Amino acid sequence: RGGGGGGGGGGLVAGVWLGKVRKALFSGRVVCVCVMGKGVDGGEREWGGRIACDNYPSASRGIDGYSFRDLSLSNHLSLSNHLTLSLSLTISLSLSLSIAIRRKENGWYDEEHPLVFLFLGSSGIGKTELAKQVARYMHKDLKKGFIRMDMSEFQEKHEVAKFIGSPPGYVGHEEGGQLTKQLKAYPNAVVLFDEVDKAHPDVLTIMLQLFDEGRLTDGKGKTIECKDAIFIMTSNVASDDIAQHALQLRQEAQELSRRKLADNLDDVQKRDDVTISRQFKDAVIRPILKAHFRRDEFLGRINEIVYFLPFCPSELQQLVSKELNFWAKKAKQRHDITLLWDRPVLDLLAGGYNLHYGARSIKHEVERRVVNQLAAAYEQELLPKGCTLRLSVHSEDRGGAEGQEGLEQGVPSLRLEVVGKDSTARTLDIRPPLSPDH
């Protein structure tokens, strides 16, 4: 259902998109909509999102007051929400990416040039996974809609041939290039150039032609049009500078919050969701990129540089929860064991975060402090089939009398309560093993 016209007099029109409103729920000044329509790949799909109703007085009269042009914004919000929910991403990061993609979907883009993004940040922060999520959003079949090129394989000058194909008379001419073959088959794919900073300058020259003209000439002399593709590059260049700047911004926001004595939920969100300033980008990041890539025209073809910041406390808790849920599912499927945990467990395991290893450090911390200990207990037949395990945090005193100088007290450790099918319970201390550095 839905009417025509401009709809409500607001400034939120994002483009013309035709679809069917399946359901709508009005609550206060926010309308939640669910829309059915065609995706860019021609397949039918469903979107959902929220639109603030401050500028839409027709919202109080029901869905008939909306035009389809207004509802197109819900698709944009859905992409942002999809990226935010699928990964541990700040809303500002997913918005910066989704806005550019929504422009492409709605026809507000330069059809002569493909969309080009550069993802900057340290390892394990989610750059590659975000590219995959974009591909999942744009295409049903990830195998056909996502092309990944590991640029560490193109560090030498002669490896340009592997990229676009060997010229006539050379070995491998008939095979074609790794990139050109896939782009010819899927010209509207999401293409990931992983660790682009490792590529040889001659490979970057080929990529510049690709970004600038939206087409590529392979080793056989055939031109491949790929203006509808989305190109995403990832790089660790300037990752330390970005991380330190973000940590400084969060520390400043935390100090400001303490001064205001307003440590409510809104202030915590503002403290965590910091934004890299334009001054920092121009004064610090851009000179580093220019020094590394050595050409302004290459950087000039990038539509958006997306900065991946270190995970904030709330994001770290999400990562820990995701890992624990993964292993809880495995425990249930393989051993009929139910794994539960308390909220403080998330905080304790989040303490294993390492800036240089990103989400991988959380994965390793959960395996080191939880999974390894559960596996050892299972081998000792301490975890009977069908039992329930509850992880909790226990603070223990180390060494000697209370108040004695030089002794560490209140050291948190993990405790495991094992409840059998007959409701009998026992408690096991899960002490952290020695660090790999020791």
GIJO-V344634 format. One record per residue. N is the residue number from 1. RES is the residue in one small letter. OMEGA is omega in degrees with one decimal (none if undefined). D_CENTER is the distance of its C-alpha to the mean C-alpha in whole Angstrom. Layout:
BEGIN
n:N res:RES omega:OMEGA d_center:D_CENTER
n:N res:RES omega:OMEGA d_center:D_CENTER
END
This chain:
BEGIN
n:1 res:r omega:178.7 d_center:34
n:2 res:g omega:-177.8 d_center:34
n:3 res:g omega:176.4 d_center:36
n:4 res:g omega:175.2 d_center:37
n:5 res:g omega:-175.4 d_center:37
n:6 res:g omega:171.9 d_center:35
n:7 res:g omega:163.5 d_center:34
n:8 res:g omega:173.6 d_center:34
n:9 res:g omega:179.7 d_center:35
n:10 res:g omega:179.1 d_center:31
n:11 res:g omega:-173.8 d_center:29
n:12 res:l omega:-178.6 d_center:26
n:13 res:v omega:-174.5 d_center:27
n:14 res:a omega:-179.8 d_center:24
n:15 res:g omega:-177.2 d_center:26
n:16 res:v omega:178.1 d_center:28
n:17 res:w omega:-176.3 d_center:27
n:18 res:l omega:178.1 d_center:29
n:19 res:g omega:179.8 d_center:28
n:20 res:k omega:176.0 d_center:30
n:21 res:v omega:-177.6 d_center:29
n:22 res:r omega:178.7 d_center:29
n:23 res:k omega:179.9 d_center:29
n:24 res:a omega:178.9 d_center:28
n:25 res:l omega:-179.0 d_center:29
n:26 res:f omega:178.7 d_center:30
n:27 res:s omega:-178.5 d_center:30
n:28 res:g omega:-178.4 d_center:31
n:29 res:r omega:177.7 d_center:29
n:30 res:v omega:175.6 d_center:26
n:31 res:v omega:175.7 d_center:26
n:32 res:c omega:-175.5 d_center:24
n:33 res:v omega:173.6 d_center:24
n:34 res:c omega:-171.9 d_center:24
n:35 res:v omega:174.4 d_center:24
n:36 res:m omega:179.0 d_center:25
n:37 res:g omega:-177.3 d_center:26
n:38 res:k omega:173.4 d_center:25
n:39 res:g omega:-178.8 d_center:21
n:40 res:v omega:177.9 d_center:22
n:41 res:d omega:178.2 d_center:22
n:42 res:g omega:-179.1 d_center:25
n:43 res:g omega:178.8 d_center:24
n:44 res:e omega:176.8 d_center:25
n:45 res:r omega:-175.4 d_center:22
n:46 res:e omega:176.4 d_center:21
n:47 res:w omega:173.2 d_center:19
n:48 res:g omega:179.2 d_center:20
n:49 res:g omega:-179.1 d_center:19
n:50 res:r omega:177.2 d_center:21
n:51 res:i omega:175.4 d_center:23
n:52 res:a omega:-171.8 d_center:25
n:53 res:c omega:-178.4 d_center:29
n:54 res:d omega:-176.4 d_center:31
n:55 res:n omega:-177.7 d_center:32
n:56 res:y omega:179.6 d_center:32
n:57 res:p omega:-179.4 d_center:36
n:58 res:s omega:-177.9 d_center:36
n:59 res:a omega:-178.7 d_center:33
n:60 res:s omega:-178.7 d_center:36
n:61 res:r omega:177.6 d_center:38
n:62 res:g omega:-172.2 d_center:35
n:63 res:i omega:-179.3 d_center:33
n:64 res:d omega:-179.1 d_center:36
n:65 res:g omega:-176.9 d_center:36
n:66 res:y omega:169.5 d_center:32
n:67 res:s omega:179.4 d_center:32
n:68 res:f omega:179.4 d_center:30
n:69 res:r omega:178.4 d_center:29
n:70 res:d omega:-176.0 d_center:27
n:71 res:l omega:178.9 d_center:26
n:72 res:s omega:179.0 d_center:24
n:73 res:l omega:-179.3 d_center:21
n:74 res:s omega:177.4 d_center:20
n:75 res:n omega:178.1 d_center:18
n:76 res:h omega:179.0 d_center:17
n:77 res:l omega:-179.4 d_center:16
n:78 res:s omega:178.5 d_center:15
n:79 res:l omega:178.3 d_center:12
n:80 res:s omega:178.7 d_center:11
n:81 res:n omega:179.8 d_center:11
n:82 res:h omega:-179.0 d_center:10
n:83 res:l omega:-178.6 d_center:6
n:84 res:t omega:-177.2 d_center:7
n:85 res:l omega:-177.5 d_center:9
n:86 res:s omega:-177.9 d_center:7
n:87 res:l omega:174.0 d_center:4
n:88 res:s omega:-175.9 d_center:6
n:89 res:l omega:171.7 d_center:5
n:90 res:t omega:-177.7 d_center:9
n:91 res:i omega:-177.6 d_center:10
n:92 res:s omega:179.6 d_center:12
n:93 res:l omega:-178.2 d_center:9
n:94 res:s omega:178.3 d_center:8
n:95 res:l omega:-177.6 d_center:12
n:96 res:s omega:178.7 d_center:12
n:97 res:l omega:-174.2 d_center:11
n:98 res:s omega:179.7 d_center:12
n:99 res:i omega:-179.4 d_center:15
n:100 res:a omega:179.9 d_center:16
n:101 res:i omega:178.2 d_center:15
n:102 res:r omega:175.5 d_center:17
n:103 res:r omega:179.3 d_center:20
n:104 res:k omega:-178.3 d_center:20
n:105 res:e omega:-176.1 d_center:21
n:106 res:n omega:176.9 d_center:23
n:107 res:g omega:179.8 d_center:25
n:108 res:w omega:179.0 d_center:25
n:109 res:y omega:179.1 d_center:24
n:110 res:d omega:-175.0 d_center:26
n:111 res:e omega:179.6 d_center:27
n:112 res:e omega:-178.0 d_center:28
n:113 res:h omega:176.2 d_center:25
n:114 res:p omega:174.4 d_center:22
n:115 res:l omega:-178.0 d_center:18
n:116 res:v omega:178.8 d_center:17
n:117 res:f omega:172.8 d_center:14
n:118 res:l omega:178.1 d_center:14
n:119 res:f omega:-179.8 d_center:11
n:120 res:l omega:177.3 d_center:12
n:121 res:g omega:-177.0 d_center:12
n:122 res:s omega:-179.6 d_center:13
n:123 res:s omega:175.0 d_center:12
n:124 res:g omega:-176.0 d_center:10
n:125 res:i omega:175.1 d_center:8
n:126 res:g omega:-177.2 d_center:5
n:127 res:k omega:-179.0 d_center:6
n:128 res:t omega:-178.8 d_center:8
n:129 res:e omega:177.4 d_center:6
n:130 res:l omega:177.0 d_center:4
n:131 res:a omega:177.9 d_center:8
n:132 res:k omega:179.6 d_center:9
n:133 res:q omega:175.5 d_center:8
n:134 res:v omega:179.1 d_center:9
n:135 res:a omega:178.3 d_center:12
n:136 res:r omega:179.0 d_center:13
n:137 res:y omega:-174.8 d_center:13
n:138 res:m omega:-173.3 d_center:15
n:139 res:h omega:177.2 d_center:17
n:140 res:k omega:-175.3 d_center:19
n:141 res:d omega:-177.8 d_center:19
n:142 res:l omega:-179.3 d_center:16
n:143 res:k omega:-179.6 d_center:19
n:144 res:k omega:-174.1 d_center:21
n:145 res:g omega:-176.8 d_center:18
n:146 res:f omega:178.3 d_center:16
n:147 res:i omega:-179.7 d_center:17
n:148 res:r omega:177.5 d_center:16
n:149 res:m omega:176.8 d_center:19
n:150 res:d omega:-172.5 d_center:19
n:151 res:m omega:173.9 d_center:20
n:152 res:s omega:177.0 d_center:22
n:153 res:e omega:-177.0 d_center:24
n:154 res:f omega:-176.7 d_center:26
n:155 res:q omega:-178.1 d_center:27
n:156 res:e omega:-176.7 d_center:31
n:157 res:k omega:-175.9 d_center:33
n:158 res:h omega:-177.4 d_center:34
n:159 res:e omega:170.9 d_center:30
n:160 res:v omega:179.8 d_center:30
n:161 res:a omega:178.2 d_center:32
n:162 res:k omega:-177.6 d_center:30
n:163 res:f omega:-175.2 d_center:27
n:164 res:i omega:-179.1 d_center:30
n:165 res:g omega:-179.6 d_center:33
n:166 res:s omega:176.6 d_center:36
n:167 res:p omega:-179.5 d_center:39
n:168 res:p omega:178.5 d_center:42
n:169 res:g omega:-179.4 d_center:44
n:170 res:y omega:-179.9 d_center:41
n:171 res:v omega:178.1 d_center:40
n:172 res:g omega:-177.7 d_center:37
n:173 res:h omega:-176.9 d_center:38
n:174 res:e omega:-177.7 d_center:38
n:175 res:e omega:-177.8 d_center:35
n:176 res:g omega:-178.4 d_center:33
n:177 res:g omega:-179.6 d_center:30
n:178 res:q omega:-178.9 d_center:26
n:179 res:l omega:-174.1 d_center:24
n:180 res:t omega:179.0 d_center:27
n:181 res:k omega:-176.8 d_center:28
n:182 res:q omega:177.7 d_center:25
n:183 res:l omega:177.5 d_center:24
n:184 res:k omega:-179.8 d_center:28
n:185 res:a omega:-176.7 d_center:27
n:186 res:y omega:-174.0 d_center:24
n:187 res:p omega:179.3 d_center:24
n:188 res:n omega:-177.1 d_center:21
n:189 res:a omega:168.0 d_center:19
n:190 res:v omega:-174.5 d_center:15
n:191 res:v omega:179.2 d_center:16
n:192 res:l omega:171.8 d_center:14
n:193 res:f omega:-173.7 d_center:16
n:194 res:d omega:-179.1 d_center:15
n:195 res:e omega:-175.6 d_center:16
n:196 res:v omega:-179.4 d_center:18
n:197 res:d omega:-180.0 d_center:20
n:198 res:k omega:-175.8 d_center:22
n:199 res:a omega:176.4 d_center:24
n:200 res:h omega:179.4 d_center:27
n:201 res:p omega:178.6 d_center:28
n:202 res:d omega:175.7 d_center:30
n:203 res:v omega:177.2 d_center:27
n:204 res:l omega:177.1 d_center:25
n:205 res:t omega:176.4 d_center:29
n:206 res:i omega:-179.6 d_center:28
n:207 res:m omega:177.7 d_center:24
n:208 res:l omega:176.0 d_center:26
n:209 res:q omega:179.9 d_center:28
n:210 res:l omega:-178.2 d_center:25
n:211 res:f omega:-173.7 d_center:23
n:212 res:d omega:-173.9 d_center:27
n:213 res:e omega:-179.3 d_center:29
n:214 res:g omega:176.8 d_center:26
n:215 res:r omega:-175.2 d_center:28
n:216 res:l omega:177.6 d_center:29
n:217 res:t omega:-177.4 d_center:33
n:218 res:d omega:-177.3 d_center:33
n:219 res:g omega:178.9 d_center:35
n:220 res:k omega:179.4 d_center:38
n:221 res:g omega:179.6 d_center:38
n:222 res:k omega:-179.7 d_center:36
n:223 res:t omega:-179.9 d_center:34
n:224 res:i omega:178.7 d_center:30
n:225 res:e omega:-179.8 d_center:29
n:226 res:c omega:179.7 d_center:25
n:227 res:k omega:-178.9 d_center:25
n:228 res:d omega:179.6 d_center:23
n:229 res:a omega:172.5 d_center:20
n:230 res:i omega:-177.4 d_center:17
n:231 res:f omega:-179.7 d_center:16
n:232 res:i omega:175.6 d_center:13
n:233 res:m omega:173.7 d_center:14
n:234 res:t omega:-178.8 d_center:12
n:235 res:s omega:173.8 d_center:15
n:236 res:n omega:-179.9 d_center:15
n:237 res:v omega:178.1 d_center:18
n:238 res:a omega:-177.1 d_center:19
n:239 res:s omega:178.7 d_center:16
n:240 res:d omega:179.2 d_center:19
n:241 res:d omega:179.8 d_center:20
n:242 res:i omega:-178.1 d_center:17
n:243 res:a omega:-179.0 d_center:16
n:244 res:q omega:178.4 d_center:20
n:245 res:h omega:179.7 d_center:20
n:246 res:a omega:178.8 d_center:17
n:247 res:l omega:177.6 d_center:19
n:248 res:q omega:178.9 d_center:22
n:249 res:l omega:179.9 d_center:21
n:250 res:r omega:178.6 d_center:20
n:251 res:q omega:177.7 d_center:23
n:252 res:e omega:178.7 d_center:25
n:253 res:a omega:178.8 d_center:23
n:254 res:q omega:177.7 d_center:24
n:255 res:e omega:178.5 d_center:28
n:256 res:l omega:179.0 d_center:28
n:257 res:s omega:178.9 d_center:27
n:258 res:r omega:179.2 d_center:30
n:259 res:r omega:-180.0 d_center:33
n:260 res:k omega:-177.0 d_center:32
n:261 res:l omega:-177.6 d_center:32
n:262 res:a omega:-176.7 d_center:30
n:263 res:d omega:178.1 d_center:27
n:264 res:n omega:-174.2 d_center:26
n:265 res:l omega:-179.4 d_center:23
n:266 res:d omega:-179.6 d_center:22
n:267 res:d omega:177.7 d_center:23
n:268 res:v omega:179.3 d_center:21
n:269 res:q omega:-179.8 d_center:18
n:270 res:k omega:-178.8 d_center:19
n:271 res:r omega:-177.9 d_center:20
n:272 res:d omega:-172.5 d_center:16
n:273 res:d omega:-179.3 d_center:14
n:274 res:v omega:-178.2 d_center:16
n:275 res:t omega:176.6 d_center:16
n:276 res:i omega:-176.7 d_center:17
n:277 res:s omega:177.4 d_center:21
n:278 res:r omega:179.9 d_center:22
n:279 res:q omega:178.9 d_center:25
n:280 res:f omega:178.8 d_center:23
n:281 res:k omega:-176.3 d_center:21
n:282 res:d omega:-173.9 d_center:24
n:283 res:a omega:-174.0 d_center:26
n:284 res:v omega:-171.4 d_center:24
n:285 res:i omega:-175.4 d_center:21
n:286 res:r omega:176.3 d_center:23
n:287 res:p omega:178.2 d_center:26
n:288 res:i omega:179.0 d_center:24
n:289 res:l omega:179.7 d_center:22
n:290 res:k omega:179.6 d_center:26
n:291 res:a omega:-178.0 d_center:27
n:292 res:h omega:-176.0 d_center:25
n:293 res:f omega:170.7 d_center:25
n:294 res:r omega:177.3 d_center:28
n:295 res:r omega:-179.8 d_center:28
n:296 res:d omega:-176.0 d_center:28
n:297 res:e omega:178.0 d_center:28
n:298 res:f omega:178.6 d_center:25
n:299 res:l omega:-178.5 d_center:23
n:300 res:g omega:-179.7 d_center:24
n:301 res:r omega:179.4 d_center:23
n:302 res:i omega:179.9 d_center:19
n:303 res:n omega:-175.6 d_center:18
n:304 res:e omega:170.9 d_center:16
n:305 res:i omega:-177.9 d_center:14
n:306 res:v omega:-176.0 d_center:11
n:307 res:y omega:178.4 d_center:11
n:308 res:f omega:-176.5 d_center:9
n:309 res:l omega:175.5 d_center:11
n:310 res:p omega:-179.3 d_center:12
n:311 res:f omega:175.6 d_center:11
n:312 res:c omega:-176.8 d_center:14
n:313 res:p omega:-179.0 d_center:16
n:314 res:s omega:178.1 d_center:14
n:315 res:e omega:177.4 d_center:11
n:316 res:l omega:177.0 d_center:13
n:317 res:q omega:177.1 d_center:15
n:318 res:q omega:179.9 d_center:12
n:319 res:l omega:178.5 d_center:11
n:320 res:v omega:179.4 d_center:15
n:321 res:s omega:178.9 d_center:16
n:322 res:k omega:179.5 d_center:14
n:323 res:e omega:179.6 d_center:15
n:324 res:l omega:177.1 d_center:19
n:325 res:n omega:177.9 d_center:18
n:326 res:f omega:-177.4 d_center:18
n:327 res:w omega:175.5 d_center:21
n:328 res:a omega:177.8 d_center:23
n:329 res:k omega:178.6 d_center:22
n:330 res:k omega:-178.9 d_center:24
n:331 res:a omega:-179.8 d_center:27
n:332 res:k omega:-177.2 d_center:28
n:333 res:q omega:-172.2 d_center:28
n:334 res:r omega:-171.5 d_center:29
n:335 res:h omega:-176.9 d_center:32
n:336 res:d omega:178.7 d_center:32
n:337 res:i omega:179.0 d_center:31
n:338 res:t omega:-179.1 d_center:29
n:339 res:l omega:177.7 d_center:27
n:340 res:l omega:179.1 d_center:26
n:341 res:w omega:178.0 d_center:25
n:342 res:d omega:-178.8 d_center:26
n:343 res:r omega:179.4 d_center:23
n:344 res:p omega:178.0 d_center:25
n:345 res:v omega:179.2 d_center:24
n:346 res:l omega:-179.7 d_center:20
n:347 res:d omega:-178.3 d_center:21
n:348 res:l omega:-178.9 d_center:23
n:349 res:l omega:177.0 d_center:21
n:350 res:a omega:178.3 d_center:18
n:351 res:g omega:177.8 d_center:21
n:352 res:g omega:-177.8 d_center:20
n:353 res:y omega:177.1 d_center:17
n:354 res:n omega:-176.1 d_center:17
n:355 res:l omega:-173.3 d_center:16
n:356 res:h omega:-177.3 d_center:17
n:357 res:y omega:173.8 d_center:15
n:358 res:g omega:-176.5 d_center:12
n:359 res:a omega:180.0 d_center:11
n:360 res:r omega:179.6 d_center:14
n:361 res:s omega:176.5 d_center:16
n:362 res:i omega:177.9 d_center:15
n:363 res:k omega:-179.5 d_center:16
n:364 res:h omega:179.8 d_center:19
n:365 res:e omega:178.3 d_center:20
n:366 res:v omega:179.2 d_center:20
n:367 res:e omega:-176.4 d_center:22
n:368 res:r omega:-171.5 d_center:24
n:369 res:r omega:-176.5 d_center:25
n:370 res:v omega:-171.1 d_center:25
n:371 res:v omega:179.4 d_center:25
n:372 res:n omega:-178.4 d_center:28
n:373 res:q omega:176.9 d_center:30
n:374 res:l omega:179.2 d_center:30
n:375 res:a omega:179.1 d_center:30
n:376 res:a omega:178.8 d_center:33
n:377 res:a omega:179.3 d_center:35
n:378 res:y omega:178.5 d_center:34
n:379 res:e omega:179.3 d_center:37
n:380 res:q omega:178.2 d_center:39
n:381 res:e omega:176.5 d_center:39
n:382 res:l omega:-178.8 d_center:38
n:383 res:l omega:-177.9 d_center:36
n:384 res:p omega:179.3 d_center:38
n:385 res:k omega:179.3 d_center:36
n:386 res:g omega:-178.9 d_center:36
n:387 res:c omega:176.3 d_center:35
n:388 res:t omega:179.6 d_center:33
n:389 res:l omega:176.2 d_center:31
n:390 res:r omega:176.6 d_center:30
n:391 res:l omega:175.9 d_center:28
n:392 res:s omega:-179.6 d_center:29
n:393 res:v omega:-179.8 d_center:29
n:394 res:h omega:177.3 d_center:33
n:395 res:s omega:-178.0 d_center:34
n:396 res:e omega:175.7 d_center:37
n:397 res:d omega:-179.7 d_center:40
n:398 res:r omega:166.6 d_center:40
n:399 res:g omega:162.3 d_center:44
n:400 res:g omega:-173.3 d_center:47
n:401 res:a omega:-178.7 d_center:48
n:402 res:e omega:176.9 d_center:46
n:403 res:g omega:179.6 d_center:46
n:404 res:q omega:-176.0 d_center:47
n:405 res:e omega:173.9 d_center:46
n:406 res:g omega:-179.7 d_center:43
n:407 res:l omega:-178.0 d_center:42
n:408 res:e omega:-177.8 d_center:38
n:409 res:q omega:177.1 d_center:38
n:410 res:g omega:-179.8 d_center:36
n:411 res:v omega:-178.0 d_center:33
n:412 res:p omega:175.7 d_center:31
n:413 res:s omega:-179.7 d_center:31
n:414 res:l omega:176.3 d_center:29
n:415 res:r omega:-177.1 d_center:32
n:416 res:l omega:174.6 d_center:32
n:417 res:e omega:-178.6 d_center:34
n:418 res:v omega:179.8 d_center:35
n:419 res:v omega:-179.0 d_center:37
n:420 res:g omega:178.8 d_center:39
n:421 res:k omega:-180.0 d_center:40
n:422 res:d omega:177.7 d_center:43
n:423 res:s omega:173.4 d_center:42
n:424 res:t omega:-174.4 d_center:43
n:425 res:a omega:172.3 d_center:40
n:426 res:r omega:-177.9 d_center:40
n:427 res:t omega:178.0 d_center:38
n:428 res:l omega:173.1 d_center:36
n:429 res:d omega:176.4 d_center:35
n:430 res:i omega:-177.8 d_center:32
n:431 res:r omega:-178.7 d_center:32
n:432 res:p omega:176.0 d_center:30
n:433 res:p omega:178.4 d_center:31
n:434 res:l omega:177.4 d_center:32
n:435 res:s omega:177.5 d_center:29
n:436 res:p omega:-179.2 d_center:28
n:437 res:d omega:-175.3 d_center:29
n:438 res:h omega:none d_center:33
END
